[in-house]
Amino acid sequence: MNKNSIRTEEDVIRFLSNKTEFERKVLVATFKIPKGKISTYKRIAEKVGRPRAYRAVATALRKNPLHPIVPCHRVVRSDGRFGGEEKRAETRRELVEKEGISIKNGRIKISEDILF
């Protein structure tokens, strides 16, 4: 399957057949985050049925082979900061800002209207 032909959740699942079940669940949950919304590592962990596995969620997203189709840049820490190494975090900040999410002092002010 060609990365550019991915349009649906089923396409994502097929493309990720070589990933673990947990990684697939994380990436599918992230695929569902619409433009202009964000989620947190903890919320994704809860959505996939592993509420304490937020660090594992971050690891799965760091290995995302489908960015930007699976928009891992829309997942942040619970305090609104961007996790990971600084260069990658800066790139994700820029992408989220282009999508209309307000960032102040390097973090997103998390509110119900932008939280997915």
LUMMARMI-622004 format. One record per residue: x, y, z of N, C-alpha, C in turn; residue number from 1. Coordinates in Angstrom, 3 decimals, always signed. Layout:
BEGIN
       n_x       n_y       n_z      ca_x      ca_y      ca_z       c_x       c_y       c_z   nr
         X         Y         Z         X         Y         Z         X         Y         Z  NUM
...
END
This chain:
BEGIN
       n_x       n_y       n_z      ca_x      ca_y      ca_z       c_x       c_y       c_z   nr
    +0.840    -1.181    +0.000    +0.000    +0.000    +0.000    +0.883    +1.241    +0.000    1
    +0.512    +2.187    -0.804    +1.235    +3.451    -0.929    +0.747    +4.424    +0.150    2
    +1.674    +5.083    +0.822    +1.342    +6.051    +1.878    +0.372    +7.126    +1.382    3
    +0.522    +7.553    +0.145    -0.324    +8.614    -0.404    -1.757    +8.169    -0.681    4
    -2.018    +6.863    -0.673    -3.367    +6.373    -0.945    -4.195    +6.187    +0.333    5
    -3.637    +6.529    +1.472    -4.325    +6.331    +2.749    -5.356    +7.432    +2.968    6
    -6.621    +7.024    +3.146    -7.717    +7.971    +3.332    -8.607    +7.641    +4.533    7
    -8.656    +6.366    +4.901    -9.603    +5.931    +5.931    -8.875    +5.246    +7.090    8
    -9.621    +5.040    +8.161    -9.085    +4.314    +9.318    -8.633    +2.909    +8.911    9
    -9.411    +2.259    +8.046    -9.064    +0.915    +7.580    -7.744    +0.932    +6.800   10
    -7.542    +1.984    +5.994    -6.275    +2.125    +5.260    -5.106    +2.247    +6.234   11
    -5.296    +3.032    +7.288    -4.241    +3.208    +8.301    -3.910    +1.862    +8.929   12
    -4.928    +1.119    +9.313    -4.718    -0.185    +9.951    -3.955    -1.126    +9.015   13
    -4.349    -1.172    +7.754    -3.651    -2.033    +6.783    -2.194    -1.613    +6.617   14
    -1.939    -0.328    +6.517    -0.570    +0.166    +6.337    +0.293    -0.177    +7.554   15
    -0.301    -0.209    +8.719    +0.444    -0.434    +9.965    +0.465    -1.896   +10.397   16
    +0.240    -2.814    +9.480    +0.150    -4.235    +9.829    +1.413    -4.766   +10.500   17
    +2.555    -4.114   +10.296    +3.799    -4.571   +10.913    +4.019    -3.996   +12.315   18
    +3.116    -3.162   +12.790    +3.222    -2.565   +14.127    +2.529    -3.459   +15.155   19
    +2.821    -3.215   +16.429    +2.122    -3.958   +17.490    +0.672    -3.484   +17.571   20
    -0.163    -4.267   +18.216    -1.568    -3.885   +18.376    -1.678    -2.542   +19.109   21
    -0.869    -2.354   +20.143    -0.886    -1.097   +20.897    -0.513    +0.076   +19.990   22
    +0.570    -0.065   +19.227    +0.989    +1.018   +18.328    -0.101    +1.342   +17.312   23
    -0.735    +0.306   +16.755    -1.824    +0.540   +15.788    -2.968    +1.306   +16.439   24
    -3.352    +0.903   +17.652    -4.448    +1.593   +18.347    -4.108    +3.058   +18.594   25
    -2.882    +3.325   +19.017    -2.441    +4.700   +19.274    -2.481    +5.516   +17.987   26
    -1.956    +4.970   +16.921    -1.893    +5.704   +15.657    -3.283    +5.910   +15.053   27
    -4.176    +4.936   +15.208    -5.552    +5.100   +14.714    -6.277    +6.167   +15.537   28
    -6.111    +6.145   +16.856    -6.742    +7.167   +17.702    -6.232    +8.560   +17.328   29
    -4.960    +8.667   +17.033    -4.362    +9.946   +16.649    -4.843   +10.379   +15.264   30
    -5.035    +9.428   +14.377    -5.550    +9.703   +13.028    -6.891   +10.440   +13.085   31
    -7.662   +10.188   +14.130    -9.004   +10.764   +14.271    -9.013   +12.214   +14.773   32
    -7.883   +12.735   +15.206    -7.839   +14.111   +15.728    -7.968   +15.084   +14.558   33
    -9.030   +15.877   +14.537    -9.217   +16.801   +13.406    -8.309   +18.028   +13.488   34
    -8.121   +18.654   +12.349    -7.350   +19.887   +12.264    -7.984   +20.928   +13.184   35
    -7.143   +21.663   +13.916    -7.638   +22.679   +14.831    -7.952   +22.149   +16.221   36
    -7.727   +20.862   +16.446    -7.935   +20.239   +17.755    -6.623   +19.612   +18.211   37
    -6.526   +19.348   +19.493    -5.353   +18.659   +20.038    -5.825   +17.600   +21.033   38
    -4.929   +16.720   +21.392    -5.178   +15.743   +22.442    -3.904   +15.669   +23.275   39
    -3.961   +14.881   +24.327    -2.774   +14.686   +25.167    -2.369   +13.214   +25.117   40
    -1.128   +12.948   +25.479    -0.657   +11.571   +25.538    -1.555   +10.765   +26.472   41
    -1.940   +11.378   +27.593    -2.783   +10.687   +28.566    -4.160   +10.365   +27.988   42
    -4.770   +11.311   +27.280    -6.091   +11.063   +26.680    -6.034    +9.958   +25.634   43
    -4.972    +9.935   +24.846    -4.815    +8.861   +23.855    -4.675    +7.525   +24.586   44
    -3.875    +7.493   +25.645    -3.712    +6.262   +26.427    -5.062    +5.776   +26.955   45
    -5.870    +6.707   +27.438    -7.206    +6.339   +27.926    -8.083    +5.818   +26.799   46
    -8.025    +6.446   +25.632    -8.843    +6.031   +24.491    -8.504    +4.618   +24.018   47
    -7.242    +4.218   +24.155    -6.850    +2.882   +23.700    -6.921    +1.846   +24.822   48
    -7.477    +2.238   +25.972    -7.691    +1.296   +27.062    -6.487    +1.036   +27.938   49
    -5.488    +1.895   +27.881    -4.277    +1.748   +28.695    -3.973    +3.082   +29.372   50
    -4.800    +3.507   +30.343    -4.722    +4.854   +30.903    -3.391    +5.252   +31.526   51
    -2.578    +4.310   +31.928    -1.293    +4.663   +32.538    -0.133    +4.586   +31.547   52
    -0.434    +4.281   +30.289    +0.622    +4.054   +29.291    +0.924    +5.294   +28.452   53
    +0.837    +6.473   +29.069    +1.042    +7.704   +28.299    +2.462    +7.838   +27.760   54
    +3.448    +7.310   +28.469    +4.823    +7.358   +27.949    +4.974    +6.420   +26.749   55
    +4.306    +5.287   +26.801    +4.328    +4.352   +25.663    +3.621    +4.971   +24.456   56
    +2.587    +5.771   +24.715    +1.915    +6.495   +23.631    +2.917    +7.427   +22.962   57
    +3.676    +8.161   +23.754    +4.676    +9.081   +23.204    +5.702    +8.327   +22.359   58
    +6.114    +7.164   +22.818    +7.082    +6.353   +22.066    +6.480    +5.889   +20.743   59
    +5.240    +5.432   +20.778    +4.574    +4.986   +19.543    +4.457    +6.141   +18.549   60
    +4.135    +7.324   +19.036    +3.995    +8.481   +18.150    +5.338    +8.939   +17.602   61
    +6.385    +8.784   +18.385    +7.720    +9.162   +17.908    +8.127    +8.301   +16.708   62
    +7.593    +7.076   +16.643    +7.916    +6.154   +15.545    +6.844    +6.162   +14.455   63
    +6.003    +7.186   +14.415    +4.898    +7.286   +13.470    +5.403    +7.312   +12.018   64
    +5.108    +6.268   +11.228    +5.553    +6.255    +9.836    +4.609    +6.994    +8.887   65
    +3.502    +7.519    +9.417    +2.478    +8.122    +8.571    +2.242    +9.612    +8.820   66
    +3.213   +10.297    +9.370    +3.032   +11.741    +9.558    +3.085   +12.410    +8.189   67
    +2.245   +13.326    +7.860    +1.207   +13.998    +8.641    -0.181   +13.377    +8.524   68
    -0.295   +12.234    +7.815    -1.604   +11.569    +7.698    -2.121   +11.214    +9.086   69
    -1.254   +10.677    +9.916    -1.551   +10.468   +11.332    -0.895   +11.649   +12.042   70
    -1.694   +12.643   +12.460    -1.161   +13.931   +12.915    -0.629   +13.924   +14.350   71
    +0.501   +13.268   +14.547    +1.071   +13.169   +15.892    +1.472   +14.538   +16.439   72
    +1.606   +15.522   +15.562    +1.943   +16.872   +16.041    +0.807   +17.475   +16.856   73
    -0.388   +16.894   +16.794    -1.550   +17.389   +17.544    -1.664   +16.773   +18.938   74
    -0.670   +15.997   +19.355    -0.682   +15.376   +20.679    +0.398   +16.039   +21.526   75
    -0.015   +16.530   +22.702    +0.895   +17.266   +23.587    +0.837   +16.696   +25.000   76
    +1.722   +17.198   +25.834    +1.707   +16.814   +27.246    +0.479   +17.413   +27.926   77
    +0.106   +16.896   +29.051    -1.073   +17.377   +29.775    -0.957   +18.834   +30.211   78
    +0.275   +19.342   +30.306    +0.459   +20.744   +30.677    +0.498   +21.671   +29.459   79
    +0.248   +21.102   +28.268    +0.209   +21.895   +27.042    +1.541   +22.049   +26.338   80
    +2.599   +21.521   +26.934    +3.912   +21.617   +26.300    +4.097   +20.487   +25.290   81
    +5.043   +20.704   +24.398    +5.368   +19.707   +23.393    +6.512   +18.855   +23.914   82
    +6.290   +17.548   +23.968    +7.315   +16.646   +24.490    +8.377   +16.324   +23.459   83
    +9.384   +15.604   +23.901   +10.429   +15.150   +22.999   +11.567   +16.139   +22.865   84
   +12.475   +15.800   +21.955   +13.647   +16.650   +21.759   +13.240   +17.993   +21.170   85
   +13.993   +19.022   +21.473   +13.613   +20.408   +21.172   +13.363   +20.668   +19.691   86
   +14.204   +20.149   +18.827   +14.033   +20.411   +17.385   +12.707   +19.839   +16.881   87
   +12.400   +18.614   +17.281   +11.125   +17.998   +16.884    +9.945   +18.741   +17.496   88
   +10.082   +19.131   +18.755    +9.017   +19.858   +19.442    +8.740   +21.184   +18.739   89
    +9.782   +21.876   +18.315    +9.614   +23.154   +17.621    +8.867   +22.970   +16.298   90
    +9.200   +21.925   +15.573    +8.514   +21.642   +14.306    +7.034   +21.382   +14.560   91
    +6.724   +20.613   +15.596    +5.322   +20.316   +15.929    +4.588   +21.572   +16.369   92
    +5.255   +22.422   +17.146    +4.654   +23.705   +17.552    +4.265   +24.527   +16.329   93
    +5.167   +24.604   +15.371    +4.899   +25.371   +14.153    +3.707   +24.811   +13.380   94
    +3.630   +23.495   +13.256    +2.512   +22.869   +12.541    +1.182   +23.150   +13.221   95
    +1.147   +23.020   +14.535    -0.088   +23.254   +15.290    -0.508   +24.717   +15.185   96
    +0.461   +25.599   +15.246    +0.166   +27.033   +15.136    -0.417   +27.363   +13.758   97
    +0.117   +26.750   +12.707    -0.416   +26.939   +11.350    -1.855   +26.461   +11.237   98
    -2.238   +25.508   +12.083    -3.597   +24.969   +12.077    -4.553   +25.814   +12.918   99
    -4.046   +26.900   +13.486    -4.922   +27.813   +14.210    -4.970   +27.643   +15.711  100
    -4.111   +26.812   +16.266    -4.061   +26.624   +17.717    -3.138   +27.691   +18.303  101
    -3.620   +28.385   +19.317    -2.857   +29.447   +19.955    -1.800   +28.862   +20.900  102
    -0.598   +29.396   +20.787    +0.509   +28.961   +21.632    +1.096   +30.182   +22.322  103
    +1.292   +30.058   +23.630    +1.873   +31.152   +24.398    +2.971   +30.582   +25.288  104
    +4.130   +31.194   +25.229    +5.288   +30.733   +26.005    +5.596   +29.256   +25.761  105
    +5.471   +28.825   +24.504    +5.824   +27.457   +24.135    +4.825   +26.387   +24.496  106
    +3.652   +26.796   +24.937    +2.657   +25.778   +25.284    +1.265   +26.191   +24.840  107
    +0.438   +25.176   +24.702    -0.958   +25.376   +24.337    -1.770   +25.517   +25.616  108
    -2.642   +26.510   +25.636    -3.578   +26.600   +26.758    -4.718   +25.625   +26.444  109
    -4.709   +24.515   +27.132    -5.683   +23.457   +26.855    -7.048   +23.861   +27.375  110
    -8.032   +23.797   +26.486    -9.408   +24.106   +26.854   -10.331   +23.128   +26.150  111
   -11.542   +23.025   +26.649   -12.522   +22.080   +26.075   -12.794   +22.327   +24.599  112
   -12.701   +23.574   +24.143   -13.027   +23.859   +22.748   -11.980   +23.360   +21.765  113
   -10.758   +23.087   +22.210    -9.745   +22.549   +21.295    -9.359   +21.115   +21.620  114
    -9.807   +20.604   +22.743    -9.416   +19.260   +23.180   -10.253   +18.206   +22.491  115
    -9.593   +17.193   +21.967   -10.284   +16.088   +21.284   -10.134   +14.852   +22.125  116
END
